[in-house]
Amino acid sequence: MFTQLNPTIPLHVVGKGDGYAIGMIDYGQEHNLIWVTALDNSGEIWCAPNQTVRLGRNWTMGRAENPLITKDKQTEGEQAGREPCADCAPVQDVCN
């Protein structure tokens, strides 16, 4: 079952970055939920399995940033200065 989320939900996809969940796919009791997410940095749409999705911090709700998000953002920062791999280079050329 596909559910369109209105309003969208801000979240973090580990390994992909911050974005907004615009929908959710539930294939049933034997499967993980799938979060259809529009990523902030790239504009890509990814279907992220439930175990890779985390809510960010929310001061009003008293929720601190998830340590996994902090670690993922540090890794992103470290990799930002690196050259793209052979698979990503053609895509990056188109985007630049």
GINOR-V626134 format. One record per backbone hydrogen bond with DSSP energy under -1.0 kcal/mol. CO is the residue of the C=O (numbers start at 1). NH is the residue of the N-H. If there is no record, write none. Layout:
# GINOR-V626134
co nh
CO NH
CO NH
This chain:
# GINOR-V626134
co nh
1 26
3 24
9 21
11 19
12 54
13 16
13 17
17 13
18 40
19 11
20 38
21 9
22 5
23 36
24 3
25 34
28 31
33 50
34 25
35 48
36 22
36 23
37 46
38 20
39 43
44 39
46 37
48 35
49 52
50 53
52 14
54 12
58 63
63 58
66 70
67 71
68 72
69 73
70 74
71 75
72 76
73 77
74 78
75 79
79 82
85 89
88 92
89 93
90 94
91 95
92 96
